[in-house]
Every structure is written in structure tokens, then in C-alpha cells.
Amino acid sequence: MGKDNQDFYIGIDNGGTKCEILAINPKEKIISQSIYPSIHLSKAGFAETCENIFRNIGIFIAEKNINFLNCKGIGIGIAGARNQRDKETIRKIFLKDFNLNKVIIESDTAISLYSVFGNNDGLILISGTGSVLYGKYKSEIYRIGGWGWKIGDEGSGYYIGKKGIEEIVNDYDWNKSTEFTQHLENKFTIDKENILRKIYNENFKIQWLAKEIIQLAQKKNVTALKIIGEAAVNLTTLLDKFVKTVKPDKRIHLAFGGSLIDNKNILSEKLISNIKKKFGNKFIIKKSEDTPAFGAAKLAVVEFGKNKKVYEK
């Protein structure tokens, strides 16, 4: 980037596994972007999550040789920031503790939706670390699922990973050694002796297994195919709940989001097949061209386009 006099806006997507940060100019052209480690709000709390995001902003600014005084606004989408009270708490922390003034806080689902549809009607079905259906229909906002890994998020990365762990320990109980278990043992250096310690004492990221299970399903592994099939059914159920409760009377644009289904793979293909079989042409599936972080940056442009600075001394 490097130009000291170039105005820009920052967009941030802080999810369950990564924090993407990008900068765009006032014409909404991306001028720089990077990915950093994230901390989930539900596990770390407000202060630690905000501190991690602020640290990532500092690293981004330094790496990209950006003059932060030319930042005109920051949009941040945070996984777990569901209600307005949480968003206001986070905004106040950025203002009080880090002197960041022009900051707009949204949920990660809201910035994902905005990146695809702006202020128009549409739904986004997300499967990353968690899962949720979120969108706007006839100017009303709807959210189905997204209850978190402890009580929900069926069809998510955490769900798929947990199902994978269940299959592994089931093999241990039966004293079996299957291709499925051997592959995941080798990939993540787990075995019968250390699996409990890793999960309960070493904060092992269960959701990390999801992409490997998808790859195994691509190779026709029976156990992986079963898990991915169940995940696709669970994600389709979120749409079924929307259709049966909202009773839409027109076709709806639908996009996929989240690291597990925003690209073509066996899970997204099974999901598309399920949707067509169950709903016919009710949904118009739209490819998402921009990342959620870009949606956050565009929100900052809308919110702070006429303001002068983001940093208050």
C-alpha cells in the first residue's frame, strides 16, 4: 500500500478459527489483506477478544506500511456478537481501552450477508466453525440456528469434527483400526493414549478435523461420507425451518458462506442436491464473490464515509 496520503477503510472478520483483515479505498477497491489468529468471543470473553483484534490491527498496519491516521473507519464482524448489547459493549471497549472511535460492530453473519447482498433481500447459509442461516426477507431479519457449539451448530465444522472424534473413540472401544481413524491419527498426532488429554486439557481444535473428513469423503471413505451426509441434512433443515415458519411467497436468493461450503466440495454439492430435491426452484443459489471482511469494510464506508479519522488521541 505505502501511500501516506491514501484514505482507506478497514474490514475485519473475526471468526472461530481466523481473523481476516483487509483495507479498501473509498471506491471500495481492496488495497491490502491478511489473515491472523482469532479468539472466539464465547470462549475468551469481551476484553480478550477485543485485545486480540486490536493486536491484529497493529500487525496489519505495520506489515502493510499503512499510515493509520488515514483510516476513516473500521467495520468489525465478530462471531458470537449476536445482540445489540454485546455489540455496544465491544464498541465501548475499543473506544475506552484502545482509543478507536469510528468503529462499527456487527456479527460475523451480518457482514457475510452484507458482502453478498448489501441492503437487499437474501439469505446466507453459513458453515464454518459454527453454522447458521441468516438473512433478510421483505425487509425483516431472520436468524435460524447459530446457537453455538455446546447446544447447536449442527452441520458445522465443530459438528463434523465431533462426529469424527466419536467415530475414532468408537474404533478404540472395538479395538479396531480403520482407514478413517488411521488417517486422522496421523494428521493430528492423536491416539488412544493422548486423545483425552488433547481434547480436555490442551484445547485441541475439534473443528480442525472437518476439512480432513471432507477430503476423506471425496475419496469415498464410508465413515466420512456418512458424517458429511448427516451434516448436509442438518444444514438443509435450517432452510426447511425458514420455509415452514416464514412461508415465503417468492423465490429467494441464497448464498453459501463459511470455510466449509463457500467452495465446491462434496459437502456443498450434497447440500445443493438436497436443496433442489426438497425445495425445487424456491431458492436461487448465488455465488459469493467477496469475503465477509469486505462486507465489514463496506459497512464502514457507509457508516463513516464523511468522517475524518478513526483514532482519537
C-alpha positions as CSV (number, residue, x, y, z in Angstrom):
1,M,0.0,0.0,0.0
2,G,2.6,2.5,1.2
3,K,1.0,5.9,0.2
4,D,0.9,8.2,3.2
5,N,-2.0,10.3,1.8
6,Q,-4.3,7.5,0.8
7,D,-7.6,7.3,2.7
8,F,-8.8,3.8,3.5
9,Y,-11.3,1.8,5.5
10,I,-10.6,-1.5,7.4
11,G,-12.9,-4.5,7.4
12,I,-12.4,-7.4,9.9
13,D,-14.0,-10.8,10.1
14,N,-13.2,-12.4,13.4
15,G,-14.5,-15.9,13.3
16,G,-13.9,-19.1,15.3
17,T,-10.6,-20.1,13.6
18,K,-9.2,-17.0,11.8
19,C,-9.3,-13.2,11.8
20,E,-9.2,-11.7,8.3
21,I,-8.4,-8.0,7.9
22,L,-8.5,-6.0,4.7
23,A,-8.3,-2.4,3.7
24,I,-10.2,-0.8,0.9
25,N,-10.1,2.7,-0.6
26,P,-13.1,5.0,-0.8
27,K,-14.1,3.4,-4.1
28,E,-14.3,0.0,-2.4
29,K,-11.2,-1.4,-4.1
30,I,-9.2,-3.8,-1.9
31,I,-5.7,-2.5,-1.4
32,S,-4.4,-5.0,1.1
33,Q,-5.5,-8.0,3.2
34,S,-4.1,-10.7,5.5
35,I,-5.3,-13.4,7.9
36,Y,-4.3,-13.7,11.5
37,P,-5.2,-16.0,14.5
38,S,-8.6,-15.4,16.1
39,I,-10.2,-15.8,19.5
40,H,-13.9,-16.7,19.8
41,L,-15.9,-14.3,21.9
42,S,-17.9,-17.1,23.5
43,K,-14.7,-18.7,24.9
44,A,-12.5,-15.7,25.6
45,G,-14.9,-13.0,26.6
46,F,-15.1,-9.4,25.6
47,A,-11.8,-8.0,26.8
48,E,-9.5,-10.7,25.5
49,T,-11.3,-10.9,22.1
50,C,-11.0,-7.1,21.6
51,E,-7.4,-7.1,22.7
52,N,-6.6,-9.8,20.1
53,I,-8.4,-8.0,17.3
54,F,-6.6,-4.7,18.2
55,R,-3.2,-6.6,18.2
56,N,-4.0,-8.0,14.8
57,I,-4.9,-4.5,13.5
58,G,-1.5,-3.3,14.7
59,I,0.3,-6.2,13.0
60,F,-1.6,-5.5,9.8
61,I,-0.8,-1.8,9.9
62,A,2.9,-2.5,10.4
63,E,3.1,-5.3,7.8
64,K,1.4,-3.2,5.1
65,N,3.2,0.0,5.9
66,I,-0.1,1.9,6.3
67,N,-0.5,5.3,7.8
68,F,-3.2,4.6,10.4
69,L,-4.1,8.3,10.6
70,N,-5.7,8.0,7.1
71,C,-8.1,5.2,8.3
72,K,-11.6,6.7,8.1
73,G,-13.5,3.9,9.6
74,I,-13.4,0.3,10.8
75,G,-16.1,-2.4,10.4
76,I,-15.7,-5.5,12.5
77,G,-17.8,-8.7,12.3
78,I,-17.4,-10.9,15.4
79,A,-18.5,-14.4,15.8
80,G,-20.7,-14.6,18.9
81,A,-21.8,-10.9,18.9
82,R,-25.4,-11.7,18.4
83,N,-27.3,-9.0,20.3
84,Q,-27.1,-5.2,20.4
85,R,-25.9,-5.1,24.0
86,D,-22.9,-7.2,23.1
87,K,-22.1,-5.0,20.1
88,E,-22.3,-1.9,22.2
89,T,-20.1,-3.4,24.9
90,I,-17.4,-4.3,22.3
91,R,-17.6,-0.8,20.7
92,K,-17.1,0.8,24.1
93,I,-14.0,-1.3,24.8
94,F,-12.5,-0.3,21.5
95,L,-13.2,3.4,22.4
96,K,-12.1,3.3,26.0
97,D,-9.2,0.9,26.0
98,F,-7.8,1.4,22.5
99,N,-8.9,4.9,21.6
100,L,-10.6,3.7,18.4
101,N,-13.5,6.0,17.6
102,K,-15.0,5.3,14.2
103,V,-15.8,1.6,14.7
104,I,-19.0,-0.3,13.8
105,I,-19.5,-3.7,15.3
106,E,-21.7,-6.4,13.7
107,S,-22.0,-10.2,14.0
108,D,-19.9,-12.3,11.6
109,T,-23.2,-13.4,9.9
110,A,-24.3,-9.8,9.3
111,I,-21.1,-8.9,7.5
112,S,-21.3,-12.1,5.5
113,L,-24.8,-11.2,4.4
114,Y,-23.9,-7.6,3.6
115,S,-20.9,-8.8,1.5
116,V,-23.2,-10.7,-0.8
117,F,-26.5,-8.7,-0.9
118,G,-25.8,-5.3,0.6
119,N,-29.1,-4.0,1.9
120,N,-31.2,-6.2,-0.5
121,D,-33.2,-9.3,0.4
122,G,-31.3,-12.6,0.5
123,L,-30.2,-15.4,2.8
124,I,-26.8,-16.7,3.6
125,L,-26.3,-20.3,4.9
126,I,-23.0,-20.5,6.8
127,S,-20.9,-23.5,7.8
128,G,-17.6,-22.7,9.2
129,T,-16.6,-23.4,12.8
130,G,-20.3,-22.9,13.6
131,S,-23.4,-22.9,11.4
132,V,-26.4,-20.5,10.9
133,L,-28.9,-19.3,8.4
134,Y,-29.2,-15.6,8.4
135,G,-30.8,-13.1,6.1
136,K,-33.4,-10.5,5.1
137,Y,-36.8,-11.2,3.5
138,K,-39.3,-8.4,2.8
139,S,-37.1,-6.1,5.0
140,E,-37.3,-8.4,8.0
141,I,-34.2,-10.0,9.5
142,Y,-34.2,-13.7,10.2
143,R,-31.7,-15.9,12.1
144,I,-32.1,-19.7,12.4
145,G,-29.5,-21.8,14.2
146,G,-26.2,-20.4,15.3
147,W,-26.7,-21.4,18.9
148,G,-23.1,-22.3,19.4
149,W,-21.1,-25.5,19.7
150,K,-22.4,-26.6,23.1
151,I,-26.1,-26.7,22.2
152,G,-26.3,-26.4,18.4
153,D,-24.4,-25.6,15.2
154,E,-25.4,-28.8,13.5
155,G,-23.6,-29.2,10.2
156,S,-20.7,-27.0,11.2
157,G,-17.0,-27.7,11.4
158,Y,-17.3,-28.3,15.1
159,Y,-20.2,-30.8,14.5
160,I,-18.3,-32.6,11.8
161,G,-15.1,-32.8,13.9
162,K,-17.0,-34.0,16.9
163,K,-18.6,-36.8,14.8
164,G,-15.2,-37.7,13.6
165,I,-13.9,-37.9,17.2
166,E,-16.9,-40.1,18.1
167,E,-16.0,-42.5,15.3
168,I,-12.4,-42.6,16.4
169,V,-13.1,-43.5,20.0
170,N,-15.7,-46.0,18.9
171,D,-12.9,-47.7,17.0
172,Y,-10.8,-47.7,20.1
173,D,-13.7,-49.3,22.1
174,W,-14.0,-52.1,19.5
175,N,-10.2,-52.4,19.2
176,K,-10.4,-51.6,15.5
177,S,-8.0,-49.7,13.2
178,T,-9.9,-48.3,10.3
179,E,-8.7,-46.2,7.4
180,F,-10.7,-43.3,8.8
181,T,-9.1,-43.4,12.2
182,Q,-5.6,-44.0,10.9
183,H,-5.7,-41.0,8.6
184,L,-6.9,-38.6,11.4
185,E,-4.5,-40.1,13.9
186,N,-1.6,-39.4,11.5
187,K,-2.7,-36.0,10.5
188,F,-3.3,-34.7,14.1
189,T,-0.9,-36.9,16.1
190,I,-3.7,-38.3,18.2
191,D,-4.0,-41.9,19.6
192,K,-5.8,-43.8,22.2
193,E,-3.4,-42.7,24.9
194,N,-3.4,-38.9,24.3
195,I,-6.8,-38.1,22.8
196,L,-8.5,-37.3,26.2
197,R,-5.6,-35.1,27.2
198,K,-5.6,-33.2,23.9
199,I,-9.3,-32.5,23.9
200,Y,-9.9,-31.8,27.6
201,N,-6.5,-30.3,28.7
202,E,-4.7,-29.0,25.6
203,N,-7.6,-27.1,23.9
204,F,-7.4,-29.3,20.8
205,K,-9.4,-27.6,18.0
206,I,-12.0,-30.3,17.2
207,Q,-13.2,-28.2,14.1
208,W,-9.8,-28.7,12.5
209,L,-10.9,-32.3,11.7
210,A,-13.7,-31.1,9.4
211,K,-11.7,-30.3,6.3
212,E,-9.8,-33.6,6.5
213,I,-13.1,-35.5,6.9
214,I,-14.4,-33.7,3.8
215,Q,-11.3,-34.8,1.9
216,L,-11.8,-38.4,3.1
217,A,-15.4,-38.2,1.9
218,Q,-14.2,-37.0,-1.5
219,K,-12.1,-40.2,-1.6
220,K,-15.3,-42.3,-0.9
221,N,-14.4,-43.3,2.7
222,V,-17.7,-44.7,4.0
223,T,-17.4,-43.3,7.5
224,A,-16.6,-39.8,6.2
225,L,-19.4,-40.0,3.7
226,K,-21.9,-40.8,6.4
227,I,-20.7,-37.8,8.5
228,I,-20.8,-35.4,5.6
229,G,-24.2,-36.7,4.5
230,E,-25.6,-36.0,8.0
231,A,-24.1,-32.5,8.0
232,A,-25.7,-31.7,4.7
233,V,-29.1,-32.8,6.0
234,N,-28.7,-30.7,9.1
235,L,-27.8,-27.6,7.0
236,T,-30.8,-28.3,4.8
237,T,-33.0,-28.4,7.9
238,L,-32.2,-24.8,8.6
239,L,-33.7,-23.8,5.3
240,D,-36.7,-26.1,6.0
241,K,-37.3,-24.2,9.3
242,F,-37.2,-20.9,7.4
243,V,-39.6,-22.0,4.7
244,K,-42.1,-23.5,7.2
245,T,-42.1,-20.6,9.6
246,V,-41.8,-17.6,7.2
247,K,-43.8,-19.2,4.3
248,P,-42.1,-17.1,1.6
249,D,-44.3,-16.4,-1.4
250,K,-41.5,-15.6,-3.9
251,R,-38.1,-17.1,-4.9
252,I,-35.2,-16.2,-2.6
253,H,-31.6,-15.6,-3.4
254,L,-29.4,-17.8,-1.3
255,A,-25.6,-17.7,-0.8
256,F,-23.2,-20.1,1.0
257,G,-20.7,-18.8,3.5
258,G,-18.1,-20.2,5.8
259,S,-14.9,-22.1,5.1
260,L,-16.7,-25.5,4.6
261,I,-19.2,-24.7,1.9
262,D,-18.2,-21.4,0.2
263,N,-16.2,-23.5,-2.4
264,K,-17.1,-26.6,-4.4
265,N,-16.6,-29.8,-2.5
266,I,-18.6,-32.9,-1.6
267,L,-20.4,-31.1,1.3
268,S,-21.5,-28.1,-0.8
269,E,-22.5,-30.4,-3.6
270,K,-24.6,-32.7,-1.4
271,L,-26.1,-29.5,0.1
272,I,-27.1,-28.2,-3.3
273,S,-28.6,-31.5,-4.2
274,N,-30.6,-31.7,-1.0
275,I,-31.9,-28.1,-1.5
276,K,-33.0,-28.9,-5.1
277,K,-34.7,-32.1,-4.1
278,K,-36.6,-30.6,-1.2
279,F,-37.4,-27.1,-2.4
280,G,-37.4,-27.3,-6.2
281,N,-36.7,-23.8,-7.5
282,K,-37.6,-22.0,-4.3
283,F,-34.0,-20.8,-3.9
284,I,-31.8,-19.1,-6.4
285,I,-28.2,-20.1,-5.3
286,K,-25.8,-17.1,-5.7
287,K,-22.1,-17.4,-5.6
288,S,-20.4,-15.2,-3.0
289,E,-17.7,-13.2,-4.8
290,D,-16.5,-11.2,-1.7
291,T,-15.3,-12.2,1.7
292,P,-17.1,-11.2,4.9
293,A,-14.3,-8.9,5.8
294,F,-15.0,-7.0,2.6
295,G,-18.6,-6.7,3.7
296,A,-17.4,-5.2,7.0
297,A,-15.2,-2.7,5.2
298,K,-18.2,-1.7,3.0
299,L,-20.3,-1.1,6.2
300,A,-17.5,1.2,7.4
301,V,-17.7,3.2,4.2
302,V,-21.5,3.6,4.6
303,E,-21.2,4.5,8.3
304,F,-18.1,6.7,8.3
305,G,-17.7,8.0,4.7
306,K,-17.9,11.6,5.7
307,N,-15.9,11.4,8.9
308,K,-12.2,12.4,9.2
309,K,-10.4,9.9,11.4
310,V,-10.7,6.7,13.4
311,Y,-8.0,7.3,16.0
312,E,-8.8,9.7,18.9
313,K,-5.8,11.0,20.8
